[in-house]
């Protein structure tokens, strides 16, 4: 299983590194600069609003399905034919609830019009995730990896024409960005649907009330978990936009600082996508998970430390490179948010392990506490410190919830504390900070010194023994 994890992780990272950096830094960043912080903040707050309620589209079905199909491949045909109709009904519920809450929140007509597009996009994106859960549940990781980048590839093509193709004399509008995503999601959903249909065989689409209720009964704990975690992960920009007089502008500044964290989190999410079906199968077969947990933890926490510390040292330079306005404000927020990437990465390992085990009650209590903490901190800090308060709230919430998940995983799986690993990680982190201090004092171009810092940090990871090439080679060669 370790061999399968490393080889498939290599493929999915390669594909995502090929596509997503250009999407994030070439397309998304350009859109932010072209439309300005206020207009992008307008979009970003609505996007996060649609994302928080996104769970109504799924109600935990995707996570439940990935775990269930990984353990019971033969159920694909039966579940697929019934769940399609169920998801369509959930889509209607999501649409009605989203617009009702938007109306009750006094959203203006311009906001409602954009929200309609974003709500439909969320429906398509959620359907793609469900289709991919079938592919990963069948351990078709290579196919799933290709589908995972197809939507972004299409978005790059469509947005490139809109931004640089001179197909219209009008200035770029934020709604074009949303509609380009609609087209990309629709094409990807059709292709993914065809692939799953090919694996499941002929299906008879029907609605079975008893089956649907049984599925929802099993999946609702996953739904509650995703809702609560989405709330404390995404509510910051929504609260900024609602609580402050210049809310759209503040949300735009937050979006600038959030961009690299969001990009990094996409790569960490790839770990979770691979690990959930693997952990599920291992737990069902009563195989020990300790070695896979250790391997995945090391492979995710080392890059997260390097990235977080590097971004803290080069915060201003990176913001100047990426954006045209609000540089100082964004740079400070950026540093704080990026340190939150370390606990976020740990969550993708230990939270996924607990999800695979079905420890939903404990996870939901943790997520509920995280949501309450995040809202309280935002209500206290945002009016006083504006976007800075929101960033501090996010960092504290992510750190506390990650710590709780680690404790839960160690207790439930009776994992042993590896004191040697903790000491090595502290030594490694201290070394990365030292490389940052040294690199900032060098009289060279900042890009060169930043690359030097990252390179030395990677070499340091091997020198401390945290990553051993020999061990990885042996896993790829021998592990079954």
C-alpha positions as CSV (number, residue, x, y, z in Angstrom):
1,X,0.0,0.0,0.0
2,X,2.9,2.3,0.7
3,X,4.2,1.7,-2.8
4,X,0.8,2.5,-4.3
5,X,0.6,5.6,-2.3
6,X,4.1,6.9,-3.4
7,X,3.7,6.1,-7.1
8,X,0.2,7.5,-7.4
9,X,1.2,10.6,-5.3
10,X,4.0,11.2,-7.7
11,X,1.6,11.1,-10.7
12,X,-1.0,13.3,-9.2
13,X,1.6,15.8,-8.0
14,X,3.2,15.9,-11.4
15,X,-0.1,16.6,-13.2
16,X,-1.2,19.2,-10.6
17,X,2.2,21.0,-10.7
18,X,1.9,21.0,-14.5
19,X,-1.5,22.7,-14.5
20,X,-2.5,24.4,-11.3
21,X,0.4,26.8,-10.8
22,X,-0.4,28.4,-14.1
23,X,-4.1,28.6,-13.2
24,X,-3.4,30.1,-9.8
25,X,-0.6,32.5,-10.7
26,X,-1.3,33.0,-14.4
27,X,-5.1,33.2,-14.6
28,X,-6.6,33.7,-11.2
29,X,-4.0,36.3,-10.1
30,X,-4.3,38.1,-13.4
31,X,-8.1,38.3,-12.9
32,X,-7.6,39.7,-9.4
33,X,-5.3,42.4,-10.8
34,X,-7.5,43.2,-13.8
35,X,-10.8,43.6,-11.9
36,X,-9.2,45.1,-8.7
37,X,-9.4,44.2,-5.0
38,X,-12.9,45.5,-4.5
39,X,-14.5,43.6,-7.4
40,X,-12.6,40.4,-6.7
41,X,-13.5,40.8,-3.0
42,X,-17.1,41.0,-4.1
43,X,-16.7,37.7,-6.0
44,X,-14.6,36.1,-3.3
45,X,-17.1,36.7,-0.6
46,X,-19.9,35.3,-2.7
47,X,-17.8,32.3,-3.8
48,X,-17.1,31.4,-0.1
49,X,-20.8,31.9,0.7
50,X,-21.7,29.4,-2.0
51,X,-18.9,27.1,-0.8
52,X,-20.1,27.0,2.9
53,X,-23.6,25.9,1.8
54,X,-22.1,23.4,-0.7
55,X,-22.6,20.6,1.7
56,X,-26.3,20.6,1.0
57,X,-25.4,19.4,-2.5
58,X,-23.6,16.3,-1.1
59,X,-24.6,15.7,2.5
60,X,-21.5,13.6,3.0
61,X,-22.3,11.2,0.1
62,X,-18.9,11.7,-1.6
63,X,-16.8,10.8,1.5
64,X,-19.1,8.0,2.4
65,X,-19.1,6.7,-1.2
66,X,-15.2,6.8,-1.5
67,X,-14.9,4.8,1.7
68,X,-17.8,2.4,0.8
69,X,-16.8,1.6,-2.8
70,X,-13.2,1.1,-1.7
71,X,-14.4,-1.6,0.7
72,X,-17.3,-3.0,-1.5
73,X,-16.5,-2.6,-5.2
74,X,-19.5,-4.6,-6.3
75,X,-21.9,-2.0,-5.0
76,X,-21.0,0.6,-7.7
77,X,-23.8,-0.1,-10.1
78,X,-26.5,-0.2,-7.5
79,X,-25.4,3.0,-5.7
80,X,-24.5,5.0,-8.9
81,X,-28.0,4.5,-10.5
82,X,-29.8,5.7,-7.3
83,X,-27.4,8.5,-6.1
84,X,-27.7,10.4,-9.4
85,X,-31.3,11.3,-8.8
86,X,-30.7,11.9,-5.1
87,X,-28.0,14.5,-6.0
88,X,-30.3,16.2,-8.4
89,X,-32.9,16.7,-5.6
90,X,-30.2,17.9,-3.3
91,X,-29.1,20.4,-5.9
92,X,-32.6,21.9,-5.9
93,X,-32.6,22.1,-2.1
94,X,-29.1,23.8,-2.2
95,X,-30.4,26.3,-4.8
96,X,-33.4,27.3,-2.8
97,X,-31.6,27.5,0.5
98,X,-28.7,29.6,-0.9
99,X,-31.0,32.2,-2.5
100,X,-33.2,32.3,0.5
101,X,-30.3,33.0,2.9
102,X,-28.9,35.6,0.4
103,X,-32.2,37.4,0.3
104,X,-32.5,37.3,4.1
105,X,-29.0,38.7,4.3
106,X,-30.0,41.7,2.2
107,X,-27.8,40.8,-0.8
108,X,-28.2,43.3,-3.7
109,X,-29.4,42.2,-7.2
110,X,-25.9,42.4,-8.6
111,X,-24.8,40.0,-5.9
112,X,-27.7,37.6,-6.5
113,X,-27.0,37.5,-10.3
114,X,-23.4,36.4,-9.7
115,X,-24.4,34.1,-6.9
116,X,-26.7,32.2,-9.3
117,X,-23.7,31.4,-11.5
118,X,-21.6,30.4,-8.6
119,X,-24.4,28.2,-7.1
120,X,-24.6,26.3,-10.4
121,X,-20.8,26.0,-10.5
122,X,-20.8,24.5,-7.1
123,X,-23.5,21.9,-8.2
124,X,-21.2,20.9,-11.1
125,X,-18.0,20.8,-9.0
126,X,-19.7,18.7,-6.3
127,X,-21.0,16.3,-9.0
128,X,-17.5,15.9,-10.4
129,X,-16.2,15.2,-6.8
130,X,-18.8,12.5,-6.4
131,X,-17.9,10.9,-9.8
132,X,-14.2,11.0,-8.8
133,X,-15.0,9.3,-5.5
134,X,-16.1,6.3,-7.5
135,X,-12.9,6.2,-9.5
136,X,-10.7,6.5,-6.4
137,X,-12.9,4.0,-4.5
138,X,-12.1,1.5,-7.3
139,X,-8.4,2.5,-6.9
140,X,-8.3,4.0,-10.4
141,X,-5.9,6.6,-9.2
142,X,-4.4,7.4,-12.6
143,X,-7.8,8.1,-14.2
144,X,-8.8,10.1,-11.1
145,X,-5.6,12.2,-11.3
146,X,-6.3,13.2,-14.9
147,X,-9.9,14.2,-14.1
148,X,-8.6,16.2,-11.1
149,X,-6.8,18.6,-13.5
150,X,-9.1,18.6,-16.5
151,X,-11.4,21.3,-15.2
152,X,-8.5,23.7,-14.5
153,X,-6.9,22.9,-17.9
154,X,-10.2,23.9,-19.6
155,X,-10.5,27.0,-17.5
156,X,-7.0,28.1,-18.4
157,X,-7.9,27.8,-22.1
158,X,-11.2,29.7,-21.8
159,X,-9.9,32.4,-19.5
160,X,-6.8,32.9,-21.7
161,X,-9.0,33.7,-24.7
162,X,-11.0,36.1,-22.5
163,X,-8.0,37.9,-21.0
164,X,-5.6,38.0,-23.9
165,X,-7.5,36.9,-27.0
166,X,-8.9,40.3,-27.9
167,X,-12.3,38.7,-28.6
168,X,-14.1,41.8,-27.2
169,X,-13.4,45.5,-26.7
170,X,-15.1,45.4,-23.3
171,X,-12.9,45.3,-20.1
172,X,-12.8,41.9,-18.4
173,X,-15.7,41.4,-16.1
174,X,-15.8,39.1,-13.0
175,X,-18.9,37.3,-14.3
176,X,-16.9,36.1,-17.3
177,X,-14.5,34.4,-14.9
178,X,-17.4,32.6,-13.3
179,X,-19.0,31.6,-16.6
180,X,-15.7,30.2,-17.9
181,X,-15.7,28.0,-14.8
182,X,-19.2,26.9,-15.7
183,X,-18.2,25.7,-19.1
184,X,-15.1,23.9,-17.8
185,X,-17.0,22.1,-15.1
186,X,-19.8,21.0,-17.4
187,X,-17.3,19.4,-19.9
188,X,-15.4,17.7,-17.1
189,X,-18.6,16.4,-15.5
190,X,-19.7,14.8,-18.8
191,X,-16.3,13.1,-19.3
192,X,-16.2,11.8,-15.7
193,X,-19.8,10.6,-15.9
194,X,-18.9,8.6,-19.1
195,X,-15.9,7.0,-17.3
196,X,-17.9,5.9,-14.3
197,X,-20.7,4.6,-16.5
198,X,-18.2,2.5,-18.4
199,X,-16.9,0.9,-15.1
200,X,-20.4,0.4,-13.6
201,X,-22.0,-1.0,-16.7
202,X,-25.5,-0.3,-17.9
203,X,-27.6,1.5,-15.2
204,X,-31.3,2.2,-14.7
205,X,-31.7,5.6,-13.3
206,X,-34.4,5.5,-10.7
207,X,-35.3,7.1,-7.4
208,X,-35.6,4.7,-4.5
209,X,-36.9,6.5,-1.4
210,X,-35.9,3.8,1.1
211,X,-32.4,3.5,-0.5
212,X,-31.9,7.3,-0.5
213,X,-32.9,7.5,3.1
214,X,-30.5,4.7,4.0
215,X,-27.7,6.4,2.2
216,X,-28.4,9.8,3.8
217,X,-28.6,8.2,7.2
218,X,-25.1,6.7,6.7
219,X,-23.7,9.8,5.2
220,X,-25.1,12.6,7.3
221,X,-22.3,12.5,9.9
222,X,-19.9,13.2,7.0
223,X,-22.2,16.0,5.8
224,X,-22.2,17.6,9.2
225,X,-18.4,17.3,9.5
226,X,-17.8,18.9,6.0
227,X,-20.3,21.7,6.8
228,X,-18.7,22.6,10.1
229,X,-15.1,22.5,8.7
230,X,-16.2,24.5,5.6
231,X,-17.7,27.1,8.0
232,X,-14.5,27.7,10.0
233,X,-12.3,27.4,6.9
234,X,-14.3,29.8,4.7
235,X,-16.4,32.1,6.9
236,X,-13.6,34.7,7.4
237,X,-14.1,36.6,4.1
238,X,-17.9,36.4,4.4
239,X,-17.8,37.9,7.9
240,X,-15.3,40.6,6.7
241,X,-17.7,41.6,3.9
242,X,-20.7,41.7,6.2
243,X,-19.2,43.2,9.4
244,X,-17.1,46.1,7.9
245,X,-18.3,49.3,6.0
246,X,-15.6,48.6,3.4
247,X,-16.2,44.9,3.6
248,X,-15.6,44.1,-0.1
249,X,-12.2,45.8,-0.1
250,X,-11.1,44.0,3.1
251,X,-12.3,40.7,1.7
252,X,-10.3,41.5,-1.4
253,X,-7.1,42.1,0.6
254,X,-7.8,38.8,2.5
255,X,-8.2,37.1,-0.9
256,X,-4.8,38.3,-2.1
257,X,-3.1,37.0,1.0
258,X,-5.2,33.8,0.9
259,X,-4.3,32.9,-2.7
260,X,-1.0,31.0,-2.1
261,X,-2.4,29.2,1.0
262,X,-5.4,28.1,-1.1
263,X,-3.1,26.8,-3.8
264,X,-0.9,24.9,-1.3
265,X,-4.0,23.4,0.3
266,X,-5.1,22.1,-3.1
267,X,-1.9,20.0,-3.1
268,X,-2.4,18.8,0.4
269,X,-5.9,17.8,-0.5
270,X,-4.4,15.4,-3.0
271,X,-2.9,13.5,-0.1
272,X,-6.4,13.1,1.5
273,X,-7.9,12.0,-1.9
274,X,-5.3,9.1,-2.1
275,X,-5.3,8.3,1.6
276,X,-9.0,8.0,2.3
277,X,-9.6,4.9,0.1
278,X,-6.2,3.4,1.2
279,X,-6.9,3.9,4.9
280,X,-10.4,2.6,4.5
281,X,-9.3,-0.7,2.8
282,X,-6.4,-1.2,5.4
283,X,-8.8,-0.6,8.3
284,X,-11.3,-3.1,6.9
285,X,-8.6,-5.7,6.4
286,X,-7.3,-4.9,9.9
287,X,-3.8,-3.9,8.6
288,X,-1.7,-1.6,10.7
289,X,-1.8,2.0,9.5
290,X,1.1,3.4,11.5
291,X,3.8,3.2,8.7
292,X,1.6,4.8,6.1
293,X,0.6,7.5,8.6
294,X,4.3,8.2,9.3
295,X,5.3,8.2,5.6
296,X,2.5,10.6,4.6
297,X,3.0,12.8,7.6
298,X,6.7,13.3,6.8
299,X,6.0,13.9,3.1
300,X,3.5,16.6,3.8
301,X,4.8,18.3,6.9
302,X,8.3,19.0,5.6
303,X,7.1,20.9,2.5
304,X,4.6,22.7,4.6
305,X,7.3,24.0,7.0
306,X,9.6,25.0,4.1
307,X,6.7,26.8,2.4
308,X,5.4,28.6,5.5
309,X,8.7,29.9,6.7
310,X,9.8,30.9,3.2
311,X,6.6,32.9,2.7
312,X,7.1,34.6,6.0
313,X,10.6,35.8,5.1
314,X,9.6,36.8,1.5
315,X,6.1,38.0,2.2
316,X,6.4,41.5,0.8
317,X,8.4,40.4,-2.3
318,X,5.8,37.8,-3.2
319,X,2.9,40.2,-2.8
320,X,4.7,42.8,-5.0
321,X,5.3,40.1,-7.6
322,X,1.7,39.0,-7.6
323,X,-0.4,42.1,-7.1
324,X,-0.6,45.8,-7.9
325,X,-2.3,47.3,-4.8
326,X,-2.7,46.9,-1.0
327,X,0.8,45.2,-0.8
328,X,1.7,46.1,2.7
329,X,-1.6,45.0,4.2
330,X,-1.6,41.8,2.2
331,X,2.0,40.9,3.1
332,X,1.3,40.9,6.8
333,X,-1.9,38.9,6.4
334,X,-0.1,36.5,4.1
335,X,2.6,35.6,6.6
336,X,0.0,34.8,9.3
337,X,-2.2,32.7,7.0
338,X,0.7,30.8,5.7
339,X,1.7,29.6,9.1
340,X,-1.7,28.1,9.2
341,X,-0.7,25.8,6.4
342,X,1.3,23.6,8.8
343,X,-1.7,22.6,10.9
344,X,-3.9,22.4,7.8
345,X,-1.5,19.8,6.3
346,X,-1.6,17.7,9.4
347,X,-5.4,17.8,9.3
348,X,-5.3,16.2,5.8
349,X,-3.5,13.2,7.3
350,X,-5.0,12.7,10.7
351,X,-8.5,13.9,9.8
352,X,-8.5,11.6,6.8
353,X,-7.5,8.7,9.0
354,X,-10.3,9.4,11.5
355,X,-12.8,9.7,8.6
356,X,-11.7,6.4,7.1
357,X,-12.2,4.8,10.5
358,X,-15.7,6.2,10.8
359,X,-14.8,8.3,13.9
360,X,-17.4,10.9,12.9
361,X,-18.8,11.7,16.3
362,X,-15.4,12.8,17.7
363,X,-14.6,14.7,14.4
364,X,-17.9,16.5,14.5
365,X,-17.5,17.6,18.1
366,X,-14.0,18.9,17.2
367,X,-15.4,20.7,14.1
368,X,-18.3,22.2,16.1
369,X,-15.8,23.6,18.6
370,X,-13.7,24.9,15.8
371,X,-16.6,26.7,14.2
372,X,-17.8,28.3,17.5
373,X,-14.2,29.4,18.3
374,X,-13.7,30.9,14.8
375,X,-16.9,32.8,14.8
376,X,-16.3,34.2,18.3
377,X,-12.8,35.2,17.5
378,X,-13.9,36.9,14.3
379,X,-16.7,38.8,16.0
380,X,-14.2,40.1,18.6
381,X,-11.2,40.7,16.3
382,X,-12.6,41.8,13.0
383,X,-14.3,45.1,14.2
384,X,-11.1,46.0,16.0
385,X,-8.3,44.8,13.7
386,X,-10.2,44.3,10.5
387,X,-8.5,41.8,8.1
388,X,-5.6,41.2,10.5
389,X,-8.1,40.0,13.1
390,X,-9.6,37.5,10.7
391,X,-6.1,36.1,9.8
392,X,-5.2,35.6,13.5
393,X,-8.6,33.9,14.1
394,X,-7.9,31.5,11.2
395,X,-4.4,30.6,12.5
396,X,-5.6,29.9,16.0
397,X,-8.6,27.8,14.9
398,X,-6.6,25.7,12.5
399,X,-3.9,25.1,15.1
400,X,-6.3,24.0,17.8
401,X,-8.4,21.8,15.6
402,X,-5.4,20.1,14.1
403,X,-4.0,19.3,17.6
404,X,-7.3,17.8,18.6
405,X,-7.3,15.5,15.5
406,X,-3.8,14.4,16.2
407,X,-4.6,13.5,19.8
408,X,-7.8,11.6,18.7
409,X,-5.9,9.6,16.0
410,X,-3.1,8.6,18.5
411,X,-5.7,7.5,21.1
412,X,-8.0,5.6,18.7
413,X,-5.3,3.8,16.8
414,X,-2.9,3.5,19.8
415,X,-0.1,5.1,17.8
416,X,3.1,5.7,19.7
417,X,4.6,9.2,20.1
418,X,7.9,9.3,18.1
419,X,10.0,11.6,20.2
420,X,13.0,11.2,17.9
421,X,10.8,12.5,15.0
422,X,9.6,15.5,17.0
423,X,13.2,16.4,17.9
424,X,14.3,16.1,14.3
425,X,11.4,18.2,13.1
426,X,12.3,21.0,15.6
427,X,15.9,20.8,14.4
428,X,14.8,20.9,10.8
429,X,12.4,23.9,11.4
430,X,15.2,25.8,13.2
431,X,17.5,25.1,10.3
432,X,14.9,26.5,7.8
433,X,14.6,29.7,9.8
434,X,18.4,30.0,9.9
435,X,18.5,29.6,6.1
436,X,15.9,32.3,5.8
437,X,17.9,34.8,8.0
438,X,21.1,34.1,6.0
439,X,19.3,34.4,2.6
440,X,17.8,37.7,3.4
441,X,21.2,39.2,4.2
442,X,22.7,38.1,0.9
443,X,23.3,41.0,-1.6
444,X,21.6,39.2,-4.6
445,X,18.2,39.3,-6.3
446,X,15.5,38.2,-3.9
447,X,14.3,35.4,-6.2
448,X,17.7,33.9,-6.3
449,X,18.1,34.0,-2.5
450,X,14.6,32.6,-2.0
451,X,15.4,29.7,-4.3
452,X,18.7,29.2,-2.4
453,X,16.8,29.1,0.9
454,X,14.3,26.5,-0.4
455,X,17.2,24.4,-1.9
456,X,19.2,24.4,1.3
457,X,16.0,23.5,3.3
458,X,15.4,20.5,1.0
459,X,19.0,19.4,1.4
460,X,18.6,19.9,5.2
461,X,15.6,17.6,5.2
462,X,17.8,14.8,3.8
463,X,20.7,15.6,6.0
464,X,18.7,15.3,9.2
465,X,17.5,11.9,8.1
466,X,13.8,13.0,7.9
467,X,13.7,11.9,4.3
468,X,15.7,8.9,3.2
469,X,16.0,8.2,-0.5
470,X,17.1,4.6,0.2
471,X,13.8,3.9,2.1
472,X,11.6,5.5,-0.6
473,X,13.4,3.5,-3.3
474,X,12.9,0.2,-1.3
475,X,9.2,1.0,-0.9
476,X,8.7,1.6,-4.6
477,X,10.7,-1.5,-5.5
478,X,9.5,-4.0,-2.9
479,X,6.3,-2.9,-1.1
480,X,3.1,-4.5,-2.3
